[in-house]
Amino acid sequence: MNELFRYEKLEIWQIGMSVVESVYRVTASFPPGEIYGLTSQMRRAAVSIPANIAEGYGRTTRGAFAASVRVARGSLYELRTLVEVAGRINILEDGEASSIHSTMIVLSKKLDAFLKSLDNVVVKEEEAAYG
């Protein structure tokens, strides 16, 4: 695994991977009764973020890439809610929740900016094709 795929150079993918690492770390201390509940759901939502960015990168059009990045953004929003739930039911410490939340805010802003740039290119391509 020495050679990087191009999507691995994307900052949004790298931050997404950091979120995955954080979520796995904090959920390791969740109660055993949550292994098929919040633990599993938080991990799946977190993994979905960089996985969808990578999948979208492999698509053949910018529009398809943008659609996958939107799925990643949806997973980020799902994770935000799950972190909130874990905090409210006191299985996630405030400091851990705050740290993950801060990273998610940064990632959300970067995903939005990335989508805006992709959407602008897609619109320009469509105008060129039909204009």
MOPEZI-V879051 format. One record per run of one state. SS is the DSSP state (~ for helix, > for strand, _ for the rest). FROM is the first residue (numbers start at 1). LEN is the number of residues. If there is no record, write none. Layout:
ss:from:len
SS:FROM:LEN
SS:FROM:LEN
This chain:
ss:from:len
_:1:5
~:6:4
_:10:1
~:11:17
_:28:4
~:32:3
_:35:3
~:38:20
_:58:4
~:62:27
_:89:5
~:94:37
_:131:1
